[in-house]
Amino acid sequence: MRRPLVTLAAAVALGASLPLAFHAGRTTERFRVASDRVCRGAAFVPAHIAPLPHFSEALRQDGRVRIVAIGSSSTEGVGASEPTDNYPSQLREMLDNALPVEAVEVVNLGVGGETSAETVARLREEIPRLGPDLVLWQVGANDGMKGVPPKRYEATLRDALRFLKHGDADVVLVGMQWTRRLAARPDYSAIRDATARVAREEDVTLVPRYEAMQQYSKATGREDFTGPDHVHLNDKGYRCLAEQIAATLSRAMDEKFAGRF
């Protein structure tokens, strides 16, 4: 049985706990996101969001939508209380409740500790095999922490993005995390800058996780989105990341699906 149409933008918390409208049939209802589910950082969507033609076409077909989330520990879910608390699982739940399709599948290919070069080796094999409509690639953090030369990282990233863009899937990059300790490292900042540069030049959306975490910390005076190691996200951090990605996808679809979502 087909679900009622629900706006994806209303399925995520965009900033404060505000009433958001959604449409079910001919009626309009309103609800509030519970305070413990609110992530102020979710309001930080990219200034530029590239089109997602393959993902959009899958939505038009009104069938199954397959997303592959690939990356390192932030994708695998290191630090989450349960596997269902990692960001791909939480994102799947949000999209499944919001999108008028039969099913949303999010395949988690996160492997903790990987650099971009190690992820690319798997990406080249797994993405053609799985045939997703959208690839979410969380990238850069381990390269920055392990001292990978920025030029080498940039070449690896650029080459892999061109490989993905020649396939049948859209790609969105998920940026690096912010903590005060990581932000103080010049090598980490250099990789962050390289990621932004490649995303801009290759016209690929980059979810600004770093900026969201930084601004949340400034606004609250807390750094409570990571676990005891102050690197890996906790359940709240993963929830906020899932909301931020959902908000980004919502913006990408707004114009193409105006009146439908």
Secondary structure, 3 states (H helix, E strand, C coil): CCCCCCCHHHHCCCCCCCCEEEEECCEEEEECCCHHHCCHHHHCCCCCCCCCHHHHHHHHHCCEEEEEEEECHHHHCCCCCCHHHCHHHHHHHHHHHHCCCCEEEEEEEECCCCCHHHHHHHHHHHHHHHCCCEEEEECCHHHHHCCCCHHHHHHHHHHHHHHHHCCCCEEEEECCCCCHHHHCCHHHHHHHHHHHHHHHHCCCEEECHHHHHHHHHHHHCCCCCECCCCCCECHHHHHHHHHHHHHHHHHHHHCCCCCCC
